[in-house]
Amino acid sequence: MLEKDTKAIERALRGLPPGLLLPIGARDESSIIKYVGSIERTLVQGVPNKAFIVNVEQHGEINKKLAIWKHPESSALHQCLQVWVHVDYKQYRQVYNMAFPEADLSNKVVDHILNRRVARLKGMTYIRLLPISRAANSSSGSVSEQYGYKYFMSKEMQEIYKNIYVQYADLADIVKMLDIKAGGSFQEGVNEAQKYLLEDE
């Protein structure tokens, strides 16, 4: 039975339903085990270890009436077996192939969901990987990531994240996981994705 990082959950649920509590970063290996799920296999050993397959437990009750569950890529959100890597480890495609040799990665890039620079600012040593299209990957960075980096550099945010051990996805992260283009500086794709948080009539 997983424990709850209540401070992380409180921040994540500002605008997202409980069934979309999706862990994408963790402070250390023990935080993965305590708050995310069990480590099924260490893919790349080291001090600290560099990559794992994590069996992730569901976080929060899922409201199946939400429009998001009809999206064709929604299965990626609550994928049970996930690849997590150290924030400084870069062999994403290689390690994903080790974990899932049967996965079709043609026309895909394997990328971190949580920006690595932001992860370091938040004290998150491990981050989740996911294959997405090149278009969605290139659309998700630049302006929003630069803004996020500046925001989390603040003393206030640094103080808050001292006591947070797991990072949950926000709506922009979820858009990336759904393989949707986030958009330009106005993040049109993220704004449009608000519709996925509503119940179908």
C-alpha positions in Angstrom: 0.0 0.0 0.0 1.5 3.3 -1.1 1.7 6.3 1.3 0.5 9.7 0.2 2.6 12.7 -0.4 -0.2 15.0 0.8 1.6 18.3 0.0 2.3 17.1 -3.6 -1.3 16.0 -4.0 -2.7 19.3 -2.7 -0.7 21.2 -5.4 -1.6 18.7 -8.1 -5.3 18.9 -7.5 -5.5 22.6 -8.1 -7.5 22.2 -11.3 -7.2 18.4 -12.0 -9.6 15.6 -10.9 -8.2 12.9 -8.5 -8.1 10.3 -11.3 -5.5 12.4 -13.1 -2.9 12.2 -10.3 -0.1 11.0 -12.6 3.4 10.8 -11.0 6.1 12.0 -13.4 9.0 12.8 -11.0 10.3 11.6 -7.6 12.9 12.9 -5.2 14.9 9.6 -4.9 14.6 5.9 -5.2 12.9 5.5 -1.8 10.3 8.2 -2.8 9.4 6.0 -5.9 8.9 3.0 -3.7 7.0 5.0 -1.0 4.7 7.1 -3.2 4.7 5.9 -6.8 5.0 2.1 -7.0 7.3 -0.9 -6.8 10.6 -1.2 -8.7 10.2 -4.2 -10.9 13.6 -4.2 -12.4 16.7 -2.0 -12.4 17.7 -1.5 -16.0 20.9 0.5 -15.5 22.7 0.2 -12.2 24.9 2.9 -10.7 25.3 4.9 -7.6 22.6 6.1 -7.7 20.9 3.7 -10.1 20.2 5.2 -13.5 17.0 3.5 -14.8 14.1 1.3 -13.6 10.9 -0.3 -14.7 8.4 0.9 -12.1 5.0 -0.8 -11.5 2.9 2.2 -10.8 -0.2 2.0 -8.6 -3.3 4.0 -9.6 -3.4 7.3 -7.8 -7.0 8.5 -7.0 -10.3 7.2 -8.2 -10.9 7.5 -11.9 -14.0 9.2 -13.2 -14.7 7.3 -16.4 -17.2 9.9 -17.5 -14.5 12.4 -18.3 -13.9 13.1 -22.0 -10.2 12.4 -21.6 -10.7 8.6 -21.4 -12.0 8.6 -24.9 -8.8 10.0 -26.3 -6.9 7.3 -28.3 -3.7 7.9 -26.3 -5.3 7.9 -22.8 -4.0 4.5 -22.0 -0.5 6.0 -21.6 -1.6 8.0 -18.6 -2.2 5.1 -16.3 0.3 2.7 -17.9 1.1 0.2 -15.2 4.7 -0.5 -16.2 6.7 2.6 -16.8 10.4 3.6 -17.4 11.9 6.0 -14.9 15.4 7.4 -15.2 17.8 9.5 -13.3 17.5 13.1 -14.3 21.1 13.1 -15.6 20.7 9.9 -17.6 20.3 10.5 -21.3 20.1 7.2 -23.1 16.3 7.3 -23.3 15.7 5.3 -26.5 18.2 2.6 -25.5 16.8 2.1 -22.1 13.2 2.2 -23.3 14.0 -0.6 -25.8 15.6 -2.6 -22.9 12.3 -2.3 -21.0 9.9 -2.9 -23.8 11.7 -4.5 -26.8 8.4 -5.2 -28.5 7.4 -1.4 -28.5 7.2 0.2 -31.9 9.2 3.4 -31.6 9.2 4.2 -35.3 8.3 7.9 -35.8 8.5 8.4 -32.1 11.0 10.0 -29.7 11.4 8.8 -26.1 11.3 11.9 -23.9 11.0 12.9 -20.3 7.6 14.3 -19.3 8.9 16.6 -16.6 11.5 19.1 -17.9 14.9 18.1 -16.5 16.0 21.6 -15.5 12.7 22.1 -13.6 13.0 18.6 -12.1 16.4 19.6 -10.6 15.0 22.8 -9.2 12.3 20.8 -7.5 14.7 18.3 -6.1 13.3 15.5 -8.3 16.1 13.0 -9.1 14.0 10.6 -11.1 11.6 11.3 -14.0 9.2 9.2 -16.1 9.9 8.6 -19.9 7.3 8.1 -22.6 7.4 7.7 -26.4 5.6 10.6 -28.2 5.6 12.0 -31.8 8.4 14.4 -32.8 5.7 17.1 -33.4 4.3 16.9 -29.9 7.8 16.8 -28.4 9.1 19.9 -30.3 5.9 21.7 -29.5 6.0 21.2 -25.7 9.2 23.0 -24.9 10.7 26.5 -25.3 8.5 29.3 -23.9 6.5 27.3 -21.3 9.6 25.5 -20.0 11.6 28.7 -19.8 8.7 30.3 -17.8 8.6 27.2 -15.5 12.3 27.3 -14.9 12.2 31.0 -13.8 9.1 30.4 -11.7 10.6 27.5 -9.7 13.8 29.3 -9.1 12.1 31.6 -6.7 12.8 31.3 -3.0 9.1 30.7 -2.3 9.0 27.7 -4.6 12.3 26.4 -3.4 11.0 26.4 0.1 7.7 24.7 -0.8 9.5 21.9 -2.7 11.8 21.1 0.2 8.9 19.0 1.6 7.5 17.5 -1.6 8.8 14.0 -2.7 6.8 13.3 -5.8 5.8 15.5 -8.8 2.4 15.0 -10.4 1.6 16.0 -14.0 -0.1 19.3 -14.7 -2.4 19.8 -17.7 0.5 20.8 -20.0 2.3 17.5 -19.0 -0.9 15.6 -19.7 -1.2 17.2 -23.1 2.3 15.9 -23.9 1.5 12.4 -22.6 -1.6 12.4 -24.9 0.7 13.2 -27.8 -1.0 16.5 -28.5 0.9 19.6 -29.8 1.0 22.0 -26.9 1.0 25.0 -29.3 3.2 28.1 -29.4 3.8 30.7 -26.8 0.1 30.9 -26.1 -0.1 27.1 -25.4 -3.2 26.7 -27.6 -3.1 23.0 -27.3 -3.1 23.1 -23.5 -6.0 25.6 -23.4 -8.0 23.4 -25.8 -7.3 20.4 -23.6 -9.5 21.8 -20.8 -12.4 20.1 -22.6 -10.9 16.7 -21.7 -11.5 17.5 -18.0 -15.3 17.7 -18.5 -17.8 14.9 -18.3 -19.3 13.8 -21.6 -23.0 14.7 -21.8 
